[in-house]
């Protein structure tokens, strides 16, 4: 959706897709805008976990639970039930399913299983983004005419022009570009709290080869899962940056995270976006 600054500011209905790494300010922007007007907040990660990966998440949990014979008997006898209690504010079941590659004794996943889950996540994210137009219609049925698509950080790695074209046709795609300070903070957070991430298959295999060679490992099962996430995150950040830039240049617009963090009201955010549209 290509608009001039005036067209955007004067539009009665504002539709946005937020693009950028997790922690770059997407939620901050959404909260500021929601203080002024009502927005339908569509979380791509929530949709992934609640709809497209729900069965896989439950199957994984049930498999683990059944390793305990006592719990297995209760589950098989329907004395207990297991639910994926995912919420907008708690997406930990998705992260737990995605997992980290490496030594199973340290909580890691074997490489084949890790790749399988990565593939499932990729397809789930594609489907979740293609659902945006239908959820915009649902929002309008609820008399909510403003819409924010809070997309996951891995949106840039889908490399699916149908997805990007669909989002561009229905929303203003806004890339929040991390400043150097913001990048440093993201890297520091990954060092202290390494979390499961999505990687494109070619990138993952290339980086695994480098990591194994650097550490003189023979097998992926020798890898400490958290150490690998700490090591790969800065490389993933650099890998994604040109992908974000290409999407923004072809389909949307760019604002800087430092400028966004200076905003204290919805009007300031809208003016910042309008400046990018100009």
JOPEVEN-V45520 format. One record per residue. N is the residue number from 0. RES is the residue in one letter. PHI is phi as a letter, one per 20 degrees, with the letter a starting at -180 (NA if undefined). NEAR is the number of other ideal C-beta (glycine too) atoms within 12 Angstrom. D_FIRST is the distance of its C-alpha to the first C-alpha in Angstrom with 1 decimal. Layout:
# JOPEVEN-V45520
n=N res=RES phi=PHI near=NEAR d_first=D_FIRST
n=N res=RES phi=PHI near=NEAR d_first=D_FIRST
This chain:
# JOPEVEN-V45520
n=0 res=X phi=NA near=30 d_first=0.0
n=1 res=X phi=e near=17 d_first=3.8
n=2 res=X phi=c near=26 d_first=6.4
n=3 res=X phi=e near=18 d_first=10.1
n=4 res=X phi=g near=20 d_first=12.3
n=5 res=X phi=f near=12 d_first=14.0
n=6 res=X phi=f near=18 d_first=11.2
n=7 res=X phi=f near=29 d_first=10.1
n=8 res=X phi=f near=22 d_first=13.9
n=9 res=X phi=e near=14 d_first=14.8
n=10 res=X phi=f near=24 d_first=12.3
n=11 res=X phi=f near=12 d_first=14.7
n=12 res=X phi=c near=26 d_first=12.5
n=13 res=X phi=d near=39 d_first=10.6
n=14 res=X phi=c near=37 d_first=8.9
n=15 res=X phi=c near=44 d_first=9.2
n=16 res=X phi=d near=45 d_first=10.2
n=17 res=X phi=e near=49 d_first=13.1
n=18 res=X phi=d near=50 d_first=14.4
n=19 res=X phi=q near=43 d_first=18.0
n=20 res=X phi=f near=40 d_first=21.6
n=21 res=X phi=f near=36 d_first=23.4
n=22 res=X phi=n near=27 d_first=24.9
n=23 res=X phi=e near=38 d_first=22.6
n=24 res=X phi=p near=36 d_first=21.6
n=25 res=X phi=f near=37 d_first=18.9
n=26 res=X phi=f near=24 d_first=21.3
n=27 res=X phi=g near=30 d_first=22.4
n=28 res=X phi=f near=38 d_first=19.0
n=29 res=X phi=f near=34 d_first=18.6
n=30 res=X phi=f near=22 d_first=22.1
n=31 res=X phi=f near=28 d_first=21.9
n=32 res=X phi=f near=35 d_first=19.0
n=33 res=X phi=f near=24 d_first=20.9
n=34 res=X phi=f near=19 d_first=23.9
n=35 res=X phi=e near=19 d_first=22.5
n=36 res=X phi=c near=22 d_first=20.5
n=37 res=X phi=e near=21 d_first=20.5
n=38 res=X phi=c near=31 d_first=17.8
n=39 res=X phi=e near=32 d_first=17.8
n=40 res=X phi=e near=29 d_first=18.3
n=41 res=X phi=e near=39 d_first=17.6
n=42 res=X phi=e near=34 d_first=19.6
n=43 res=X phi=f near=43 d_first=19.1
n=44 res=X phi=f near=41 d_first=22.7
n=45 res=X phi=f near=32 d_first=24.1
n=46 res=X phi=f near=32 d_first=22.7
n=47 res=X phi=g near=39 d_first=24.2
n=48 res=X phi=f near=35 d_first=27.5
n=49 res=X phi=e near=28 d_first=27.9
n=50 res=X phi=d near=26 d_first=26.9
n=51 res=X phi=e near=29 d_first=26.7
n=52 res=X phi=d near=38 d_first=29.4
n=53 res=X phi=g near=25 d_first=31.5
n=54 res=X phi=f near=18 d_first=34.2
n=55 res=X phi=f near=29 d_first=34.5
n=56 res=X phi=f near=34 d_first=34.7
n=57 res=X phi=f near=24 d_first=37.5
n=58 res=X phi=f near=18 d_first=39.3
n=59 res=X phi=f near=27 d_first=39.4
n=60 res=X phi=f near=27 d_first=40.8
n=61 res=X phi=f near=23 d_first=43.3
n=62 res=X phi=g near=18 d_first=44.5
n=63 res=X phi=f near=19 d_first=45.2
n=64 res=X phi=f near=21 d_first=46.9
n=65 res=X phi=f near=19 d_first=49.2
n=66 res=X phi=f near=13 d_first=50.6
n=67 res=X phi=e near=15 d_first=52.6
n=68 res=X phi=f near=11 d_first=55.2
n=69 res=X phi=f near=14 d_first=55.6
n=70 res=X phi=f near=20 d_first=51.9
n=71 res=X phi=f near=18 d_first=51.7
n=72 res=X phi=f near=14 d_first=54.5
n=73 res=X phi=f near=17 d_first=52.9
n=74 res=X phi=f near=22 d_first=49.5
n=75 res=X phi=f near=16 d_first=51.3
n=76 res=X phi=e near=11 d_first=53.3
n=77 res=X phi=m near=9 d_first=50.2
n=78 res=X phi=f near=12 d_first=51.7
n=79 res=X phi=c near=18 d_first=48.5
n=80 res=X phi=c near=16 d_first=44.8
n=81 res=X phi=c near=24 d_first=41.9
n=82 res=X phi=c near=14 d_first=38.4
n=83 res=X phi=e near=29 d_first=35.2
n=84 res=X phi=e near=17 d_first=34.7
n=85 res=X phi=f near=28 d_first=31.3
n=86 res=X phi=c near=16 d_first=29.5
n=87 res=X phi=g near=18 d_first=26.3
n=88 res=X phi=e near=12 d_first=28.7
n=89 res=X phi=c near=17 d_first=30.8
n=90 res=X phi=d near=29 d_first=29.3
n=91 res=X phi=f near=21 d_first=32.6
n=92 res=X phi=f near=28 d_first=33.3
n=93 res=X phi=f near=40 d_first=30.3
n=94 res=X phi=f near=27 d_first=31.5
n=95 res=X phi=f near=25 d_first=35.0
n=96 res=X phi=f near=37 d_first=34.2
n=97 res=X phi=f near=39 d_first=32.3
n=98 res=X phi=m near=38 d_first=35.3
n=99 res=X phi=c near=38 d_first=36.5
n=100 res=X phi=e near=43 d_first=38.4
n=101 res=X phi=q near=35 d_first=42.0
n=102 res=X phi=g near=23 d_first=45.5
n=103 res=X phi=g near=21 d_first=45.7
n=104 res=X phi=f near=13 d_first=48.5
n=105 res=X phi=d near=20 d_first=46.1
n=106 res=X phi=n near=21 d_first=43.4
n=107 res=X phi=e near=27 d_first=41.7
n=108 res=X phi=d near=29 d_first=40.6
n=109 res=X phi=g near=21 d_first=42.1
n=110 res=X phi=g near=30 d_first=39.8
n=111 res=X phi=f near=13 d_first=39.5
n=112 res=X phi=f near=24 d_first=38.6
n=113 res=X phi=f near=34 d_first=36.1
n=114 res=X phi=f near=25 d_first=34.4
n=115 res=X phi=f near=21 d_first=34.4
n=116 res=X phi=f near=33 d_first=32.7
n=117 res=X phi=f near=33 d_first=30.1
n=118 res=X phi=f near=22 d_first=29.3
n=119 res=X phi=f near=29 d_first=29.1
n=120 res=X phi=f near=38 d_first=26.7
n=121 res=X phi=g near=31 d_first=24.4
n=122 res=X phi=f near=23 d_first=24.2
n=123 res=X phi=f near=35 d_first=23.9
n=124 res=X phi=f near=38 d_first=20.9
n=125 res=X phi=g near=32 d_first=19.2
n=126 res=X phi=f near=24 d_first=20.1
n=127 res=X phi=f near=38 d_first=19.0
n=128 res=X phi=f near=44 d_first=15.4
n=129 res=X phi=f near=28 d_first=15.4
n=130 res=X phi=f near=29 d_first=16.7
n=131 res=X phi=g near=40 d_first=13.7
n=132 res=X phi=g near=25 d_first=12.7
n=133 res=X phi=f near=21 d_first=16.5
n=134 res=X phi=f near=31 d_first=16.9
n=135 res=X phi=f near=31 d_first=14.2
n=136 res=X phi=f near=18 d_first=16.5
n=137 res=X phi=f near=17 d_first=19.5
n=138 res=X phi=f near=27 d_first=18.3
n=139 res=X phi=f near=20 d_first=18.0
n=140 res=X phi=f near=12 d_first=21.4
n=141 res=X phi=e near=15 d_first=22.7
n=142 res=X phi=m near=11 d_first=21.4
n=143 res=X phi=d near=23 d_first=19.0
n=144 res=X phi=e near=20 d_first=15.7
n=145 res=X phi=e near=30 d_first=14.2
n=146 res=X phi=b near=37 d_first=13.2
n=147 res=X phi=c near=41 d_first=13.5
n=148 res=X phi=e near=45 d_first=13.5
n=149 res=X phi=e near=42 d_first=16.3
n=150 res=X phi=e near=46 d_first=16.3
n=151 res=X phi=f near=41 d_first=19.6
n=152 res=X phi=f near=38 d_first=20.5
n=153 res=X phi=e near=38 d_first=21.0
n=154 res=X phi=g near=43 d_first=17.5
n=155 res=X phi=f near=39 d_first=17.6
n=156 res=X phi=e near=36 d_first=20.8
n=157 res=X phi=f near=33 d_first=19.7
n=158 res=X phi=l near=21 d_first=19.0
n=159 res=X phi=c near=24 d_first=17.3
n=160 res=X phi=f near=17 d_first=14.7
n=161 res=X phi=f near=15 d_first=14.3
n=162 res=X phi=f near=36 d_first=13.4
n=163 res=X phi=f near=34 d_first=10.8
n=164 res=X phi=f near=23 d_first=9.3
n=165 res=X phi=f near=28 d_first=9.5
n=166 res=X phi=f near=42 d_first=8.0
n=167 res=X phi=f near=31 d_first=4.9
n=168 res=X phi=f near=22 d_first=5.0
n=169 res=X phi=d near=31 d_first=6.0
n=170 res=X phi=b near=41 d_first=5.4
n=171 res=X phi=e near=39 d_first=5.1
n=172 res=X phi=e near=43 d_first=7.5
n=173 res=X phi=c near=47 d_first=10.5
n=174 res=X phi=e near=43 d_first=13.6
n=175 res=X phi=e near=43 d_first=16.8
n=176 res=X phi=e near=34 d_first=19.3
n=177 res=X phi=f near=35 d_first=22.8
n=178 res=X phi=f near=22 d_first=25.5
n=179 res=X phi=f near=15 d_first=28.9
n=180 res=X phi=f near=15 d_first=30.4
n=181 res=X phi=f near=27 d_first=27.7
n=182 res=X phi=f near=27 d_first=28.2
n=183 res=X phi=f near=18 d_first=32.0
n=184 res=X phi=f near=24 d_first=31.6
n=185 res=X phi=f near=33 d_first=29.6
n=186 res=X phi=f near=27 d_first=32.3
n=187 res=X phi=f near=18 d_first=35.0
n=188 res=X phi=f near=22 d_first=33.7
n=189 res=X phi=f near=30 d_first=33.6
n=190 res=X phi=f near=19 d_first=37.2
n=191 res=X phi=e near=14 d_first=38.5
n=192 res=X phi=c near=19 d_first=36.4
n=193 res=X phi=f near=29 d_first=35.5
n=194 res=X phi=c near=28 d_first=33.3
n=195 res=X phi=g near=37 d_first=32.2
n=196 res=X phi=c near=41 d_first=29.2
n=197 res=X phi=e near=45 d_first=27.4
n=198 res=X phi=c near=35 d_first=28.1
n=199 res=X phi=f near=25 d_first=27.2
n=200 res=X phi=g near=20 d_first=30.5
n=201 res=X phi=f near=15 d_first=31.3
n=202 res=X phi=f near=26 d_first=30.7
n=203 res=X phi=f near=31 d_first=32.8
n=204 res=X phi=f near=19 d_first=35.7
n=205 res=X phi=f near=18 d_first=35.8
n=206 res=X phi=f near=29 d_first=35.9
n=207 res=X phi=f near=30 d_first=38.5
n=208 res=X phi=f near=17 d_first=40.7
n=209 res=X phi=f near=17 d_first=40.6
n=210 res=X phi=f near=28 d_first=41.3
n=211 res=X phi=f near=23 d_first=44.2
n=212 res=X phi=f near=12 d_first=45.7
n=213 res=X phi=f near=15 d_first=45.4
n=214 res=X phi=d near=19 d_first=47.1
n=215 res=X phi=l near=10 d_first=49.6
n=216 res=X phi=e near=20 d_first=48.5
n=217 res=X phi=d near=11 d_first=49.1
n=218 res=X phi=c near=18 d_first=47.1
n=219 res=X phi=f near=30 d_first=43.8
n=220 res=X phi=f near=24 d_first=46.0
n=221 res=X phi=e near=23 d_first=47.5
n=222 res=X phi=f near=35 d_first=44.3
n=223 res=X phi=f near=24 d_first=44.0
n=224 res=X phi=g near=32 d_first=40.6
n=225 res=X phi=f near=26 d_first=39.8
n=226 res=X phi=f near=25 d_first=41.1
n=227 res=X phi=f near=40 d_first=38.8
n=228 res=X phi=f near=37 d_first=35.7
n=229 res=X phi=f near=26 d_first=36.9
n=230 res=X phi=f near=28 d_first=37.4
n=231 res=X phi=e near=36 d_first=34.2
n=232 res=X phi=g near=35 d_first=31.7
n=233 res=X phi=g near=22 d_first=31.7
n=234 res=X phi=f near=24 d_first=31.3
n=235 res=X phi=f near=34 d_first=28.4
n=236 res=X phi=g near=34 d_first=26.7
n=237 res=X phi=f near=20 d_first=27.2
n=238 res=X phi=f near=26 d_first=26.2
n=239 res=X phi=e near=38 d_first=22.8
n=240 res=X phi=g near=28 d_first=21.9
n=241 res=X phi=f near=16 d_first=21.1
n=242 res=X phi=f near=29 d_first=19.0
n=243 res=X phi=g near=36 d_first=16.8
n=244 res=X phi=f near=21 d_first=16.8
n=245 res=X phi=f near=21 d_first=15.8
n=246 res=X phi=f near=36 d_first=12.7
n=247 res=X phi=f near=32 d_first=11.7
n=248 res=X phi=f near=18 d_first=12.6
n=249 res=X phi=e near=21 d_first=11.1
n=250 res=X phi=c near=30 d_first=7.7
n=251 res=X phi=b near=39 d_first=7.5
n=252 res=X phi=b near=36 d_first=10.2
n=253 res=X phi=c near=32 d_first=13.8
n=254 res=X phi=c near=40 d_first=16.2
n=255 res=X phi=e near=28 d_first=19.9
n=256 res=X phi=f near=33 d_first=21.7
n=257 res=X phi=f near=20 d_first=24.6
n=258 res=X phi=f near=24 d_first=22.6
n=259 res=X phi=f near=37 d_first=21.2
n=260 res=X phi=f near=24 d_first=24.7
n=261 res=X phi=f near=18 d_first=25.9
n=262 res=X phi=f near=28 d_first=23.8
n=263 res=X phi=c near=16 d_first=26.0
n=264 res=X phi=b near=17 d_first=24.0
n=265 res=X phi=f near=26 d_first=20.7
n=266 res=X phi=f near=17 d_first=20.7
n=267 res=X phi=f near=23 d_first=21.3
n=268 res=X phi=f near=39 d_first=18.3
n=269 res=X phi=f near=32 d_first=16.0
n=270 res=X phi=f near=24 d_first=17.6
n=271 res=X phi=f near=35 d_first=17.2
n=272 res=X phi=f near=40 d_first=13.5
n=273 res=X phi=g near=25 d_first=13.5
n=274 res=X phi=f near=22 d_first=15.8
n=275 res=X phi=f near=29 d_first=13.5
n=276 res=X phi=f near=29 d_first=10.8
n=277 res=X phi=f near=16 d_first=13.8
